[in-house]
Amino acid sequence: MLGLKIESRSRLVAIFFMGLLCYGINAVFADVAPTGGIQHYSPVYLAAYDREHHLLALIRSYENQGTAYYLTVDSNTLVTQVMRASDVNLLLDNKVLNNSNYFKMLERYSEAPYPLVNYGLTRAGKDVPGVFLTIDLCPSHKLFEQRFFETLVAMSEKEDRPIPIAISVTGLWMIHHSAEMNWLLAQEKNNKLQIIWVNHSFHHPVKDHFLLAPGINFDEEVFDTEKLLLAEGEVPSVFFRFPGLESNQELILKLREFGLIAVGSDAWLAKGQKITQGSIILVHGNSNEPLGIKLIMPMLQADQLHLLPLLQAL
Ligand SMILES: [Zn+2]
């Protein structure tokens, strides 16, 4: 009991000083993830059938307002969903997942070698008729790239479909940009944008190689952002983008244990990389890298990019 108290107290102190460093004293208490009633959040790896007899992997269990839920992954399509525990039929043995597409992808994207930068899915693994747009929302004091997002919405009117984008979101960005977050959710609700949420960690530490720095609690970096998304009524995808695209074997294997796949990029526009068919494009939507936005805007406005949902890259 005493140990627990000391641990949680030192964590609070750490959060306090980190907050001081990052945001000044006024915003300190806003940097703790509001759980939105989500409790007992934990990683699991279970097999189950839904009511239509689709084979699912259950990767998180939690309670919300007294009801038990799972975050589920369709073992064939890798589409994630939140389901009540009462709506799935648990199987005794999770080995039934071993032949699934999901298992195959988890294996493929956790294999050696482990380069420091850009490990994981960096472009389509097969022929596809377009490209994938990933938009990073690392913590930022600036308003987001409004004209860029509005251009995507305008594209949806021209193309008469919700525009598929992947947003790599951090917990801190969500907490400090609730109006912009609500705007994005409204575009999704109005079928203008089809958003895949990629977890980009909670705090997005930068110093000493991002999440590889000593003292980082990787589990919390992953789960706290998931909880925030769930509290918003959104569903985290199977994708995780490492801050700075930097990872190592230990973190990749942990990510695999959590049922997630690292997503890198072969077309980080601000770094001068070029888009080819099947590319995973990386731009920053948080106004911290205007060059990438400047480069992609004319392509979007001239309808030069056929954007595809990120799951099609697998
Ligand atoms: Zn980032």
Residues whose N, C-alpha, C, O or C-beta is under 5 A from the ligand:
A	BS01	ZN	D136 C138 P243 G244
